[in-house]
Amino acid sequence: MSGTLLQKYGGVDTVRQIVGNFYSDVLESPNLRRFFAHTDMSRLMEHQTNLFCHLMGGPNLYAGRNMAEAHKHLGITRADFNEVATILKENLVDAGVEQADVAAILGIVASYADQIVTQ
């Protein structure tokens, strides 16, 4: 795992903190909070922590559904996706992630757009 983004930014604990802050901000959005009304947020945040750790070069511990299956019933629009990406970017910057690494992470997230956006 040497040289990974995960290692560069402090490992799982840092990612867990970023994910927690991210969802706190997402749930403050009047537009986005509706998507999480019936969600076990602790479970979701653990899944997302595992997913982001993997995307940042760590081991693949993500055991959730694939992106298309997890999001198909939600009716997510491109605008919803973009709002989430903006919140993620802000949280990564706030956590001290370098601009080039923010761009790399957002690029990975953007690669899932077609599986998440259904409207």
C-alpha positions in Angstrom: 0.0 0.0 0.0 3.1 2.2 0.0 2.6 5.5 -1.8 -1.1 5.4 -2.1 -3.4 8.4 -1.6 -4.8 6.5 1.4 -1.4 6.3 3.1 -0.5 9.9 2.1 -3.5 11.3 3.9 -3.4 9.3 7.1 -5.3 6.1 6.4 -8.7 4.8 7.3 -9.2 7.2 10.2 -8.8 10.3 8.0 -11.1 8.8 5.4 -13.7 8.0 8.1 -13.5 11.6 9.2 -13.9 13.0 5.7 -16.8 10.7 5.0 -18.5 11.7 8.3 -18.1 15.4 7.5 -19.2 14.9 3.9 -22.5 13.2 5.0 -23.1 15.9 7.6 -23.0 18.4 4.8 -25.0 16.3 2.4 -27.8 16.0 5.1 -27.8 19.8 5.5 -28.8 20.1 1.8 -32.6 20.5 1.4 -32.3 18.9 -2.0 -30.2 15.9 -1.0 -31.4 14.9 2.5 -34.5 13.3 1.0 -32.4 10.6 -0.5 -31.3 9.5 2.9 -34.7 9.6 4.8 -34.8 5.8 5.3 -31.1 5.1 5.3 -29.0 3.6 8.1 -26.4 6.3 8.0 -23.9 4.5 10.2 -24.0 1.5 7.8 -23.8 3.8 4.8 -20.8 5.7 6.2 -18.9 2.5 6.9 -19.6 1.3 3.3 -18.5 4.6 1.9 -15.4 4.6 4.1 -14.4 1.2 2.8 -15.2 2.3 -0.8 -13.1 5.5 -0.6 -10.2 3.7 1.1 -10.2 1.3 -1.9 -10.5 4.1 -4.4 -7.5 5.8 -2.7 -5.3 2.7 -3.2 -6.2 0.6 -0.1 -7.5 -2.9 0.0 -11.0 -3.6 -1.4 -13.1 -4.1 1.8 -16.3 -2.7 0.2 -19.1 -5.2 0.5 -22.0 -3.1 -0.6 -24.2 -3.4 -3.7 -22.8 -2.2 -7.0 -23.4 1.4 -7.8 -26.2 0.9 -10.3 -28.1 -1.4 -8.0 -27.7 0.8 -5.0 -29.0 4.0 -6.8 -31.5 2.8 -9.4 -34.6 3.4 -7.3 -33.6 6.9 -6.2 -34.2 9.0 -9.3 -30.9 10.9 -9.0 -30.4 13.7 -11.5 -27.2 15.1 -13.0 -27.8 18.2 -10.8 -28.1 16.0 -7.7 -24.9 14.2 -8.6 -23.0 17.4 -9.2 -24.2 18.9 -5.9 -22.8 15.8 -4.1 -19.5 16.1 -6.1 -19.2 19.7 -5.0 -19.8 18.8 -1.4 -17.2 16.1 -1.6 -14.7 18.4 -3.2 -15.2 21.0 -0.4 -14.7 18.3 2.2 -11.5 17.0 0.6 -10.1 20.5 0.3 -11.1 21.2 4.0 -9.2 18.0 5.0 -6.1 19.3 3.3 -6.1 17.0 0.3 -3.9 18.6 -2.4 -5.6 19.9 -5.6 -4.2 17.3 -7.9 -5.4 14.5 -5.6 -8.8 16.1 -5.2 -9.0 16.1 -9.0 -8.0 12.4 -9.2 -10.5 11.4 -6.6 -13.3 13.4 -8.2 -12.4 11.8 -11.5 -12.9 8.4 -10.1 -16.2 9.4 -8.6 -17.3 11.0 -11.9 -16.6 7.6 -13.6 -19.6 6.2 -11.7 -22.0 8.9 -12.8 -23.7 6.8 -15.5 -24.4 4.1 -12.8 -25.8 6.6 -10.3 -27.7 9.2 -12.4 -31.0 7.7 -13.5 -33.1 10.8 -14.4 
